[in-house]
């Protein structure tokens, strides 16, 4: 292993406060049958869906850093929000329960007709639930702050986590994921040309952008938006990455150009299953026995499959697909999973 990179890993890891919740590393697995079905390039899966806490998902990586900060501030409750099928909110509820903290989940819109998927888990874990009554996803942002203010007036010490966990502090947890994957690749003599994953609120991408730059790695980050226009995502990621670098006392300034994003695979909207994602979920499931989710990984895989079919990545020999989790959402609502 490159000694300079190993020194950087040790130095930066020591700077990141963390309450470890899971066992690492998560597996890095070769997708033999999927690769054979596609022809080229070779596809690998980084299985963050197998993170051993709170039904998994890479949101746990960011929450380990946020929980350490919340406990340092002697918080009594975690307050966060998103949509009812949010992986982040479900994981936050599990983190709060594990740490002996209360939790309030702020959801946009009104209560759904059915309690299923991530929403069912969040309620089971004992979280207090608040709906904004506004279908605008951004309504969550102001209501998280309002709920926290109300709780302070009632004598609590709430710790607010932005929608989807997208914060500079949370992004630090994903830098550690970069270090982890790099070490795994060295151990199996793998040199990925690209890391592919879904991007929503931007925290994961921000961490991977910083981590890749820290180690000066040659792989590209190919990210597919699942929630908003690519230009908006790039701006958000650049801001979070810059702020994360500042927390590590690095004088880095990222721009939107440093964080390109692929669009065109959101479908009818965030959290709404798409035909393309359903086809991608079936393909991966029937070739690898691996379950993707309809909100994040299914849509990112749909984008990857389309770009491979159109020879957009013809120069790549090895691609690592970051499976960020989210399987509970597969068991919510109606998805077109069975049609051939």
C-alpha positions as CSV (number, residue, x, y, z in Angstrom):
1,X,0.0,0.0,0.0
2,X,1.2,3.5,-0.8
3,X,2.9,4.7,2.4
4,X,2.0,8.3,1.8
5,X,-1.7,7.5,1.4
6,X,-1.6,5.3,4.5
7,X,-0.1,8.2,6.5
8,X,-2.9,10.5,5.2
9,X,-5.5,7.9,6.2
10,X,-4.1,7.7,9.7
11,X,-3.9,11.5,10.1
12,X,-7.4,12.3,8.8
13,X,-9.1,9.4,10.7
14,X,-7.6,10.7,13.9
15,X,-9.3,14.1,13.2
16,X,-12.8,12.8,12.7
17,X,-14.9,12.3,15.9
18,X,-16.9,9.1,15.7
19,X,-19.2,6.9,17.7
20,X,-18.7,3.6,15.9
21,X,-22.0,1.7,15.5
22,X,-21.2,-1.0,13.0
23,X,-18.6,-3.5,11.9
24,X,-16.3,-2.5,9.0
25,X,-15.3,-3.0,6.3
26,X,-18.4,-3.8,4.4
27,X,-17.9,-6.4,1.6
28,X,-16.5,-5.6,-1.8
29,X,-17.9,-8.3,-4.1
30,X,-17.4,-9.1,-7.8
31,X,-20.7,-9.3,-9.7
32,X,-19.8,-12.2,-12.0
33,X,-23.2,-12.9,-13.5
34,X,-24.2,-9.3,-14.0
35,X,-20.9,-8.6,-15.6
36,X,-21.4,-11.6,-17.9
37,X,-24.9,-10.3,-18.8
38,X,-23.6,-6.9,-19.6
39,X,-20.4,-7.9,-21.3
40,X,-18.1,-5.1,-20.2
41,X,-16.8,-3.5,-17.9
42,X,-16.4,-5.7,-14.8
43,X,-18.9,-4.6,-12.1
44,X,-18.2,-4.8,-8.4
45,X,-20.5,-3.9,-5.5
46,X,-19.4,-2.1,-2.4
47,X,-22.1,-3.5,0.0
48,X,-22.9,-0.6,2.4
49,X,-26.4,-2.0,2.5
50,X,-24.8,-4.7,4.8
51,X,-23.7,-2.1,7.4
52,X,-24.4,-4.0,10.6
53,X,-26.6,-1.5,12.3
54,X,-30.2,-0.2,11.9
55,X,-31.0,-2.2,8.8
56,X,-27.8,-0.9,7.1
57,X,-27.3,1.8,4.6
58,X,-24.4,4.2,4.3
59,X,-26.4,6.9,6.2
60,X,-25.0,5.2,9.3
61,X,-21.5,6.3,8.3
62,X,-22.5,10.0,8.6
63,X,-24.6,9.4,11.7
64,X,-21.6,8.0,13.6
65,X,-19.9,11.4,13.3
66,X,-23.1,13.3,14.1
67,X,-23.9,11.2,17.1
68,X,-20.4,11.8,18.5
69,X,-21.0,15.5,18.2
70,X,-24.5,15.3,19.7
71,X,-23.3,13.4,22.7
72,X,-20.5,15.9,23.2
73,X,-23.1,18.6,23.3
74,X,-25.1,16.5,25.8
75,X,-28.2,16.4,23.5
76,X,-31.4,14.8,24.8
77,X,-33.0,14.3,21.4
78,X,-32.1,14.0,17.7
79,X,-34.4,16.0,15.3
80,X,-34.2,15.3,11.6
81,X,-36.5,14.9,8.6
82,X,-37.2,14.0,5.0
83,X,-39.9,11.9,3.3
84,X,-41.7,9.0,5.0
85,X,-39.6,6.4,3.3
86,X,-36.3,8.1,4.2
87,X,-33.4,5.8,5.0
88,X,-31.7,8.6,6.9
89,X,-34.7,9.2,9.2
90,X,-35.0,5.4,9.9
91,X,-31.3,5.1,10.6
92,X,-31.4,8.2,12.8
93,X,-34.3,6.7,14.8
94,X,-32.2,3.6,15.4
95,X,-29.1,5.6,16.4
96,X,-31.2,7.6,18.9
97,X,-32.6,4.4,20.4
98,X,-29.2,2.9,20.7
99,X,-27.7,6.0,22.4
100,X,-30.7,6.4,24.8
101,X,-31.8,9.6,23.1
102,X,-35.3,10.6,22.1
103,X,-36.0,11.2,18.4
104,X,-38.4,13.4,16.4
105,X,-38.9,12.7,12.7
106,X,-40.2,15.6,10.6
107,X,-41.8,14.5,7.3
108,X,-43.1,16.7,4.5
109,X,-46.7,16.4,3.5
110,X,-49.5,14.6,5.4
111,X,-49.5,11.1,7.0
112,X,-49.7,8.3,4.4
113,X,-52.6,5.9,4.1
114,X,-50.3,3.0,4.9
115,X,-47.6,2.4,7.5
116,X,-44.9,0.4,5.7
117,X,-41.3,0.3,4.7
118,X,-38.9,2.7,6.5
119,X,-41.9,4.6,8.0
120,X,-43.0,1.5,9.9
121,X,-39.5,1.0,11.3
122,X,-39.2,4.6,12.4
123,X,-42.5,4.5,14.3
124,X,-41.6,1.1,15.8
125,X,-38.4,2.6,17.2
126,X,-40.4,5.1,19.2
127,X,-39.8,8.3,17.3
128,X,-42.2,11.2,17.7
129,X,-43.6,12.0,14.3
130,X,-44.4,15.5,12.9
131,X,-45.8,16.2,9.4
132,X,-45.4,19.6,7.8
133,X,-48.7,19.4,6.0
134,X,-46.9,20.9,3.0
135,X,-45.9,18.7,0.0
136,X,-42.9,20.8,-0.8
137,X,-39.9,18.8,0.3
138,X,-38.1,21.9,1.4
139,X,-40.8,22.5,4.1
140,X,-38.9,20.0,6.2
141,X,-35.9,22.3,6.5
142,X,-37.7,25.1,8.3
143,X,-39.8,22.7,10.4
144,X,-36.8,20.8,11.7
145,X,-35.6,24.2,13.1
146,X,-39.1,25.1,14.4
147,X,-39.5,21.7,16.2
148,X,-36.1,22.1,17.8
149,X,-36.9,25.6,19.0
150,X,-40.1,24.4,20.5
151,X,-38.3,21.6,22.3
152,X,-35.8,24.0,23.7
153,X,-38.6,26.1,25.1
154,X,-39.9,22.9,26.8
155,X,-36.5,22.4,28.5
156,X,-35.0,19.8,26.1
157,X,-31.6,20.0,24.4
158,X,-32.3,18.9,20.9
159,X,-29.7,18.2,18.2
160,X,-30.8,19.1,14.7
161,X,-29.6,17.2,11.7
162,X,-30.4,18.6,8.3
163,X,-32.7,16.9,5.8
164,X,-31.2,13.6,4.6
165,X,-28.3,14.1,7.0
166,X,-26.6,16.4,4.5
167,X,-24.1,18.4,6.5
168,X,-20.3,19.0,6.5
169,X,-19.9,17.0,9.7
170,X,-21.9,14.1,8.3
171,X,-19.8,14.1,5.1
172,X,-16.7,13.3,7.2
173,X,-18.1,9.8,7.7
174,X,-18.1,9.2,4.0
175,X,-14.5,10.2,3.7
176,X,-13.8,7.2,5.9
177,X,-15.7,5.1,3.4
178,X,-13.3,6.2,0.7
179,X,-10.3,5.2,2.8
180,X,-12.0,1.8,3.5
181,X,-12.6,1.1,-0.2
182,X,-9.1,2.1,-1.2
183,X,-7.6,-0.3,1.3
184,X,-9.9,-3.1,0.1
185,X,-9.0,-2.5,-3.6
186,X,-5.3,-2.6,-2.7
187,X,-5.8,-6.0,-0.9
188,X,-7.4,-7.6,-4.0
189,X,-5.2,-5.7,-6.6
190,X,-8.2,-3.9,-8.0
191,X,-7.9,-0.5,-9.7
192,X,-11.4,0.9,-10.3
193,X,-11.9,3.3,-13.1
194,X,-15.1,4.7,-11.6
195,X,-17.2,4.6,-8.4
196,X,-20.9,4.9,-9.2
197,X,-23.6,5.8,-6.7
198,X,-26.9,7.7,-6.3
199,X,-26.9,11.3,-5.1
200,X,-29.7,12.9,-3.2
201,X,-29.1,15.5,-0.6
202,X,-25.3,15.5,-1.4
203,X,-23.6,14.4,1.9
204,X,-22.3,11.1,0.5
205,X,-20.9,12.7,-2.7
206,X,-19.3,15.5,-0.7
207,X,-17.4,13.0,1.5
208,X,-16.3,10.9,-1.5
209,X,-15.2,14.0,-3.3
210,X,-13.0,15.0,-0.4
211,X,-11.7,11.5,0.3
212,X,-10.8,11.0,-3.3
213,X,-8.9,14.2,-3.4
214,X,-7.1,13.5,-0.1
215,X,-5.7,10.3,-1.4
216,X,-5.2,11.6,-5.0
217,X,-7.0,8.6,-6.4
218,X,-7.4,8.2,-10.1
219,X,-10.9,6.9,-10.1
220,X,-13.8,9.0,-11.3
221,X,-17.1,9.6,-9.4
222,X,-20.1,8.9,-11.6
223,X,-23.2,10.0,-9.7
224,X,-26.8,9.9,-10.7
225,X,-29.3,12.4,-9.2
226,X,-32.4,10.9,-7.7
227,X,-34.0,14.1,-6.3
228,X,-33.3,17.3,-8.1
229,X,-31.7,18.9,-11.2
230,X,-28.0,18.0,-11.7
231,X,-26.9,21.6,-11.5
232,X,-28.5,22.1,-8.1
233,X,-27.0,18.9,-6.8
234,X,-23.5,20.0,-8.0
235,X,-23.8,23.3,-6.2
236,X,-24.9,21.6,-3.0
237,X,-22.2,19.0,-3.1
238,X,-19.5,21.6,-3.7
239,X,-20.6,23.6,-0.7
240,X,-20.7,20.6,1.6
241,X,-17.3,19.3,0.4
242,X,-15.8,22.8,0.9
243,X,-17.2,23.0,4.4
244,X,-16.1,19.4,5.2
245,X,-12.6,20.2,4.1
246,X,-12.6,23.3,6.4
247,X,-13.5,21.1,9.3
248,X,-10.3,19.2,8.6
249,X,-8.4,22.5,8.4
250,X,-7.8,22.1,4.6
251,X,-7.9,25.3,2.5
252,X,-9.9,23.7,-0.3
253,X,-12.6,25.4,-2.4
254,X,-14.7,23.1,-4.5
255,X,-16.9,24.4,-7.3
256,X,-19.9,22.8,-9.0
257,X,-17.6,21.8,-11.9
258,X,-15.7,19.5,-9.4
259,X,-18.9,17.6,-8.7
260,X,-20.6,16.7,-12.0
261,X,-23.9,14.8,-11.8
262,X,-25.8,12.7,-14.3
263,X,-29.5,13.5,-14.7
264,X,-32.5,12.0,-16.5
265,X,-33.3,9.1,-14.2
266,X,-35.4,10.6,-11.4
267,X,-38.6,9.6,-13.2
268,X,-41.8,11.1,-11.9
269,X,-40.1,12.4,-8.8
270,X,-38.1,11.7,-5.7
271,X,-39.2,8.5,-4.0
272,X,-41.6,7.6,-6.8
273,X,-40.6,4.2,-8.4
274,X,-39.8,4.4,-12.1
275,X,-40.1,1.8,-14.9
276,X,-36.3,2.1,-15.6
277,X,-35.4,1.5,-12.0
278,X,-37.8,-1.4,-11.8
279,X,-36.1,-3.0,-14.8
280,X,-32.7,-2.4,-13.2
281,X,-33.8,-3.9,-9.9
282,X,-35.0,-7.0,-11.7
283,X,-31.9,-7.4,-13.7
284,X,-29.6,-7.2,-10.7
285,X,-31.8,-9.3,-8.5
286,X,-32.2,-12.1,-11.1
287,X,-28.5,-12.2,-11.9
288,X,-26.9,-11.6,-8.4
289,X,-29.7,-12.2,-5.9
290,X,-29.0,-8.7,-4.7
291,X,-31.8,-6.3,-3.8
292,X,-31.6,-2.7,-4.9
293,X,-34.1,-0.1,-3.7
294,X,-36.6,2.0,-5.8
295,X,-35.6,5.4,-4.5
296,X,-31.8,5.5,-4.7
297,X,-29.8,2.5,-6.0
298,X,-32.4,1.3,-8.5
299,X,-32.4,4.7,-10.2
300,X,-28.6,5.0,-10.1
301,X,-28.3,1.5,-11.6
302,X,-30.8,2.4,-14.3
303,X,-28.6,5.3,-15.2
304,X,-25.5,3.2,-15.2
305,X,-27.1,0.6,-17.5
306,X,-28.3,3.2,-19.9
307,X,-24.8,4.8,-20.1
308,X,-23.2,1.5,-20.6
309,X,-25.6,0.6,-23.4
310,X,-24.8,3.9,-25.1
311,X,-21.1,3.3,-24.7
312,X,-20.6,6.4,-22.5
313,X,-18.1,4.5,-20.3
314,X,-16.4,2.4,-23.0
315,X,-13.0,3.3,-21.6
316,X,-13.7,1.8,-18.1
317,X,-12.6,-1.7,-17.3
318,X,-13.7,-1.9,-13.6
319,X,-16.6,-0.1,-12.0
320,X,-17.5,-0.2,-8.3
321,X,-21.2,0.4,-7.6
322,X,-21.7,1.8,-4.1
323,X,-24.8,0.0,-2.8
324,X,-26.0,2.6,-0.2
325,X,-28.8,0.5,1.2
326,X,-32.5,1.4,1.4
327,X,-34.1,-2.0,1.0
328,X,-37.0,-1.3,3.5
329,X,-38.4,1.1,0.8
330,X,-38.7,-1.9,-1.5
331,X,-41.5,-3.1,0.8
332,X,-43.5,0.1,0.7
333,X,-46.2,1.1,-1.8
334,X,-46.6,-0.4,-5.2
335,X,-43.6,-1.2,-7.4
336,X,-43.6,-2.7,-10.9
337,X,-41.1,-5.4,-9.8
338,X,-42.6,-8.5,-11.4
339,X,-43.3,-7.5,-15.0
340,X,-40.9,-9.0,-17.5
